[in-house]
Structure formats: C-alpha cells, structure tokens
C-alpha cells in the first residue's frame, strides 16, 4: 500500500516537473489529446510540423498508451485531474492544437494568457450546428475548417451571439487525406460494420435498438463487427459487456481499437444512426451506408436557430444513403443486400471536391498558408 502511494507520488512529481520544463522551454507547437483515439485526426499536421520544426512539436496526452512514436516529437503523458488542470492553467506556447470542444466552458480545460493561439481541428466531417453544443467552438482563436458549410455555420453562430470573429481557415479535413494514404487497395468486404454514435440524450448513451439490429444480422448468417463510439464504451461499460457476453459464440467482433481503418476496409456496408464515420466510410471507401432513422442526435440546444443551414450529414444521407426504421429491423438482411447491389458511387468524387476544401491536398494548403494559421 505504502509502495503504491510512493510510486503515485513519484509519478505525480515527475509529471509536474515535465510541465514546468515545458513552460520553461515555451514550445512553438503543442498538441493535446484526450486519448489515443484522436491521434489519427491530427497525425498529418503533426508529421508536417515535426519535419519542418524537428524537436519543437510536443504531444501531450492524458492517455498512457497514446504517443507519437515514429516522428521527431516530444511525448509527455500528464494523466487527468489536478495535473491536467494545472497544465492548462500554466502552459506556455505559441500554438496549442486540440480536437476538444467547449474550451474554457468547464472546470478543467481553461484558456490562459500564455497561449497565443488556440487552434481547433475537426475529428469528424459533420456540421457544427447539431451534434455539438452551441458553445463548442466559441473560445478558439483559429479553426481549421473542413468545408464552406462549417465556415457559414460558425459565422452564423458569431452573428447570433455577437461573438468575436475567429480565424477560419479553409484547410479541408486532414483525416480524409490520412485515410487515403493508409488505405490498402485489397479489401475483404466480408463484414457488416455496425457503428452507432454516442448520444447524451439516451439512457446508456446509445440507441439500444442496435442490440436487436445486431441480433438480426447475426441470425441472417452475416459477420458483424460492432464498433461503438469511445464515449459509449467509457460511459456504458456494463451495457457493452452485456453485448460481448450475449454474442460471444456468434460471428461477432467487438472492436474498440483506436484505429478504424481495418473496420472500414473489411466492411461491405456500414450501419449507423448519426455517427460521423458514415461520411468517412462513404466518401473515402465508396461503399454504402444504411442509416437507422428512429432517433435523432441533437446536442445543440439552439439547433432551431440554424434551420436555414442544412447539416452536411443530412445532405450526404439524402444524396447517397439508405434508411430504415424500427419496424424494418426484421428485414435488415434484405436491406443490406439491396444497398450493396444498388449503391452508385459515380458522383462521390465530385461531391468531395465541391464540398470539402483541398481534398488530397490539405498539407500542401497548410504549407502555403502556414504564416496565417500559426504564430
């Protein structure tokens, strides 16, 4: 017991000294990550900066298993709680990159006067108006936007509440390009990927109908890879364990890997409700997405004020997607078969180029516009 306490105290002091060292060095670029799930979304930016400014990029994570091992980057794990709060209160840097929403709106992730430029980059290609809180992006200085739709949405938010204008950068979605680089041309296409979003308005942070959907898929002889959102795994451990137990002797894989590349490559179609993975899967892998439409996901209490701006996820669903509802769950095998056979991917490249900035050229854009993005 005493030995454990001593080791915890020793580790606390070690991390505290590392934070002091950061503030003494004042790195030009710091990335903060909640956990290893988020590394892939900023990887191309980190890679670019680490080559241009070797040794000047610091990767700070609250996850002991989260680090950048293959680049010239300084990795530091600071855990959570008191040390995390102290880090945000005291950190000194020119540019702090995050994919964390609601900066300055909770008790831990606070802005301070020692950071010159708080930069947000997206971990989903969705709109900003529905699945994020109304204040999600208000306190950032710079936002790397995926497409014109996000710029219109953020500017509309600034107008509604008379907010200070942020620097909105037409960068594009870096994760699209990351996936494009990583994709293996040989795809298995022998699984059904089931990946529901997390929803704070549901009892277990997930639409529980997905248990019945999975059961019907398995009873139809289909191989199912279930990939719940990390927030659902974190907040509903008992329910997730019950899924594992119930389907353990079936052709079922519970996938909580931080990387979703294999899951998308091996699937012949995706079933979701409101998850952003639907856009990545359909746009990059050009395969069908079936949307379960019985329950919407609205985390923005002021969503009604943005009714004139159709969310990009609705545009994509209407143009390329397939839908089913609760009374059709028993027909899921037929719905999957129809979607796989009839999916038309011819217009996807045009849609990508017309709606997302710099597709396949996000890093070129970053390089050319570096001075207006970073301090």
C-alpha positions in Angstrom: 0.0 0.0 0.0 2.7 2.5 1.0 4.8 1.4 -2.0 1.8 2.2 -4.3 1.3 5.6 -2.7 5.0 6.4 -3.0 5.0 5.4 -6.7 2.0 7.5 -7.4 3.6 10.5 -5.6 6.8 9.9 -7.5 4.9 9.9 -10.8 3.0 13.0 -9.8 6.2 14.9 -9.2 7.7 13.6 -12.4 4.8 14.9 -14.5 4.7 18.2 -12.6 8.4 18.7 -13.3 7.8 17.9 -17.0 5.1 20.6 -17.1 7.4 23.1 -15.5 10.0 22.2 -18.2 7.5 22.8 -21.0 6.7 26.2 -19.6 10.4 27.0 -19.4 11.1 25.9 -23.0 7.9 27.5 -24.4 7.5 25.2 -27.4 6.2 26.6 -30.6 3.7 23.8 -31.1 1.8 21.7 -28.6 -0.9 19.1 -29.4 -3.2 18.0 -26.6 -5.0 14.6 -26.9 -7.6 13.1 -24.6 -6.7 9.6 -25.6 -5.1 7.6 -28.4 -8.4 7.5 -30.5 -7.7 11.1 -31.5 -4.1 10.9 -32.7 -5.1 9.9 -36.3 -7.1 13.1 -36.9 -4.1 15.3 -36.3 -1.4 13.0 -37.5 -0.7 14.6 -40.9 -0.4 18.1 -39.2 2.0 16.7 -36.6 4.0 14.9 -39.3 4.3 18.1 -41.3 5.3 20.3 -38.3 7.8 17.7 -37.0 9.6 17.7 -40.3 9.6 21.4 -40.7 10.4 22.1 -37.0 12.1 19.0 -35.6 12.1 18.8 -31.8 9.7 21.8 -31.5 6.5 19.8 -31.5 5.2 18.5 -28.2 2.5 15.8 -28.0 0.7 15.9 -24.6 -1.8 13.2 -23.8 -4.0 12.1 -20.9 -3.7 8.5 -22.1 -0.7 6.5 -21.0 -1.0 4.4 -24.3 -1.1 7.5 -26.5 2.1 8.7 -28.1 3.7 9.6 -31.5 6.5 7.0 -31.8 7.6 7.5 -35.4 8.2 11.2 -35.7 10.6 13.8 -34.1 8.1 14.7 -31.4 8.4 15.1 -27.7 5.8 12.9 -26.0 4.6 13.6 -22.5 1.8 11.9 -20.6 0.1 14.1 -18.0 -2.9 12.0 -17.0 -6.1 13.6 -15.8 -7.4 15.6 -12.8 -5.2 18.0 -10.9 -2.2 17.8 -13.2 -4.3 18.3 -16.3 -5.9 21.4 -14.8 -2.5 22.8 -13.9 -1.2 22.1 -17.4 -4.0 24.2 -19.0 -3.7 26.9 -16.4 0.0 27.3 -16.8 1.1 26.1 -20.3 3.2 28.5 -22.4 3.2 28.0 -26.2 2.7 29.9 -29.4 0.2 27.4 -30.8 -1.9 24.8 -28.9 -3.7 22.4 -31.2 -6.8 20.5 -29.9 -9.7 18.5 -31.1 -11.5 19.1 -27.8 -14.8 21.1 -27.9 -16.1 23.6 -25.3 -12.7 25.1 -24.4 -13.0 27.3 -21.4 -16.5 26.1 -20.7 -15.7 23.5 -18.0 -13.7 23.4 -14.8 -10.5 21.8 -16.2 -9.9 22.9 -19.8 -9.4 26.6 -19.3 -7.7 29.2 -21.6 -4.7 31.1 -20.2 -2.9 34.3 -21.3 0.3 32.4 -22.0 -1.0 30.6 -25.1 -1.0 32.9 -28.1 -3.1 30.8 -30.5 -5.7 28.1 -29.6 -6.3 26.0 -32.7 -9.1 23.6 -33.3 -9.1 20.8 -35.9 -12.0 18.5 -36.5 -12.2 14.8 -35.8 -15.4 14.5 -37.8 -16.6 15.8 -41.2 -20.1 16.7 -39.8 -21.7 20.1 -39.4 -21.2 22.2 -36.3 -24.8 23.0 -35.7 -26.4 19.8 -34.4 -24.2 17.2 -32.7 -22.0 19.8 -30.8 -23.1 22.1 -28.0 -23.9 25.7 -29.0 -20.7 27.0 -27.4 -18.4 24.2 -28.6 -16.1 26.4 -30.7 -16.6 29.9 -29.3 -13.3 30.2 -27.4 -10.9 29.1 -30.1 -8.7 31.7 -31.9 -8.3 29.6 -35.1 -10.4 26.8 -36.6 -9.2 24.6 -39.4 -12.5 24.1 -41.3 -13.4 21.1 -43.5 -15.6 23.0 -46.0 -17.6 26.1 -46.7 -20.5 24.6 -44.7 -18.6 24.9 -41.5 -17.5 28.5 -42.2 -21.1 29.5 -42.8 -22.2 27.7 -39.6 -19.6 29.3 -37.4 -20.1 32.8 -38.8 -23.8 32.4 -38.2 -23.1 31.5 -34.6 -20.9 34.5 -34.2 -23.6 36.8 -35.6 -26.4 35.3 -33.4 -24.5 35.9 -30.2 -22.3 38.8 -31.3 -19.1 36.9 -30.7 -15.6 37.9 -31.6 -14.7 36.7 -35.1 -12.4 33.7 -35.2 -9.7 33.0 -37.8 -11.5 30.4 -40.1 -9.0 28.5 -42.2 -10.1 26.7 -45.5 -7.8 23.8 -44.8 -10.1 20.8 -45.5 -10.5 17.6 -43.5 -7.0 16.2 -42.8 -8.4 12.8 -41.8 -9.7 12.2 -45.3 -6.2 12.5 -46.6 -4.8 10.4 -43.8 -7.3 7.6 -44.7 -6.5 8.0 -48.4 -2.8 7.5 -47.7 -3.3 4.5 -45.4 -6.0 2.6 -47.3 -5.0 -0.9 -48.6 -6.3 -1.4 -52.1 -7.1 -5.1 -51.2 -10.3 -5.1 -49.2 -12.0 -8.1 -47.6 -15.6 -6.8 -47.9 -16.9 -9.7 -45.8 -18.3 -7.9 -42.7 -21.2 -5.7 -41.7 -19.8 -2.7 -39.7 -22.2 -1.5 -37.1 -21.1 1.8 -35.6 -23.7 3.8 -33.7 -22.9 7.3 -32.4 -23.0 8.2 -28.8 -25.9 10.3 -27.6 -26.1 12.1 -24.3 -29.9 12.1 -24.6 -30.2 8.3 -24.3 -30.1 6.4 -21.0 -27.0 4.4 -21.9 -25.6 7.0 -24.4 -26.5 4.7 -27.3 -29.7 3.8 -29.2 -30.4 0.5 -27.5 -32.2 -0.8 -30.7 -28.8 -1.7 -32.1 -28.8 -4.8 -29.9 -31.8 -6.1 -31.9 -30.2 -4.9 -35.1 -27.0 -6.9 -34.4 -29.1 -10.0 -33.4 -31.0 -10.0 -36.6 -27.8 -9.6 -38.7 -26.2 -12.5 -36.9 -29.3 -14.7 -37.3 -29.1 -14.0 -41.0 -25.7 -15.5 -41.1 -23.8 -12.2 -41.6 -20.5 -11.4 -39.9 -20.8 -8.4 -37.7 -18.1 -6.0 -36.4 -19.6 -3.8 -33.7 -17.7 -0.6 -33.2 -19.3 1.6 -30.5 -18.3 5.2 -30.0 -15.5 5.7 -27.4 -17.8 7.8 -25.3 -20.3 4.9 -25.2 -17.6 2.5 -24.1 -16.5 4.9 -21.4 -19.9 5.8 -20.1 -21.8 2.5 -20.5 -19.3 -0.3 -19.6 -21.9 -2.7 -18.2 -24.1 -2.5 -21.4 -21.1 -3.0 -23.6 -20.0 -6.0 -21.6 -23.5 -7.5 -21.9 -23.2 -7.2 -25.7 -19.9 -9.1 -25.6 -21.4 -11.8 -23.4 -24.6 -12.2 -25.4 -22.9 -12.5 -28.8 -19.7 -14.2 -27.8 -20.5 -17.5 -29.6 -21.7 -15.8 -32.7 -19.8 -14.4 -35.8 -19.4 -11.2 -33.8 -16.4 -8.9 -33.2 -16.4 -6.2 -30.6 -14.0 -3.6 -31.9 -12.6 -0.9 -29.6 -9.4 -0.4 -31.4 -8.3 3.3 -31.6 -7.8 2.8 -35.4 -10.8 2.3 -37.5 -9.1 1.6 -40.8 -9.4 -2.2 -40.8 -13.1 -1.9 -39.7 -13.9 0.3 -42.8 -11.7 -1.7 -45.2 -13.3 -5.1 -44.2 -16.9 -4.0 -44.4 -19.2 -4.3 -47.3 -21.6 -1.8 -45.8 -21.9 0.3 -42.6 -25.0 0.6 -40.4 -25.2 3.6 -38.1 -27.6 6.2 -36.9 -25.8 9.6 -36.7 -22.1 8.8 -36.5 -19.5 10.9 -38.4 -17.9 7.6 -39.5 -20.6 7.4 -42.2 -19.1 10.3 -44.1 -15.5 9.0 -43.9 -16.7 5.5 -44.9 -18.9 6.6 -47.8 -16.6 9.3 -49.2 -13.2 7.5 -49.0 -14.2 3.8 -49.3 -17.1 4.5 -51.7 -19.3 1.9 -50.1 -23.0 2.1 -48.9 -24.2 3.4 -45.5 -27.5 2.3 -44.1 -28.9 4.8 -41.5 -31.2 3.8 -38.7 -33.5 6.7 -38.5 -35.8 6.3 -35.5 -34.0 8.7 -33.2 -32.1 11.9 -34.0 -29.0 13.2 -32.2 -29.2 16.8 -31.2 -26.7 18.1 -28.7 -27.1 21.8 -29.6 -29.9 23.4 -27.6 -30.1 26.2 -30.1 -30.3 24.0 -33.2 -33.6 25.6 -34.3 -31.7 28.8 -35.0 -29.7 27.1 -37.7 -32.6 25.6 -39.7 -31.7 27.7 -42.8 -28.4 25.7 -42.9 -28.8 22.1 -43.8 -26.2 19.9 -42.0 -23.8 18.3 -44.3 -24.6 14.9 -42.9 -28.2 15.3 -44.0 -27.1 16.3 -47.5 -24.9 13.2 -47.7 -27.6 10.9 -46.3 -30.3 12.2 -48.7 -28.0 12.0 -51.7 -26.1 8.7 -51.1 -27.5 6.9 -48.1 -30.2 4.3 -47.4 -32.6 4.4 -44.4 -34.6 2.0 -42.3 -36.6 2.3 -39.1 -37.7 0.2 -36.1 -40.5 -1.7 -37.9 -38.0 -2.8 -40.6 -35.3 -4.3 -38.3 -36.6 -7.8 -39.1 -35.9 -7.1 -42.8 -32.3 -6.0 -42.3 -30.8 -8.8 -44.4 -32.8 -7.7 -47.4 -32.0 -4.0 -46.8 -28.2 -4.8 -46.7 -28.4 -6.8 -49.8 -30.3 -4.1 -51.7 -27.8 -1.4 -50.5 -24.8 -3.4 -51.6 -26.2 -4.2 -55.0 -27.6 -0.8 -55.9 -25.1 1.7 -54.4 -24.0 4.2 -57.0 -20.6 5.8 -56.3 -20.1 7.7 -59.5 -20.9 11.2 -58.0 -18.8 10.9 -54.9 -15.6 12.4 -56.2 -17.5 15.4 -57.5 -19.3 15.8 -54.2 -16.0 15.6 -52.3 -14.3 18.3 -54.4 -17.4 20.6 -54.3 -18.0 20.4 -50.5 -14.6 19.8 -48.8 -11.6 22.0 -49.2 -8.3 20.7 -50.6 -9.2 17.0 -50.8 -5.9 15.1 -51.1 -4.0 18.4 -50.7 -4.6 19.5 -47.1 -0.9 19.5 -46.2 0.0 21.5 -49.4 -2.5 24.1 -48.3 -1.1 24.1 -44.7 2.4 24.6 -46.1 1.3 27.5 -48.4 -0.8 29.2 -45.7 1.3 28.4 -42.7 2.0 32.0 -41.6 -1.6 32.9 -41.4 -2.5 29.8 -39.4 0.3 29.5 -36.8 2.1 32.1 -34.7 
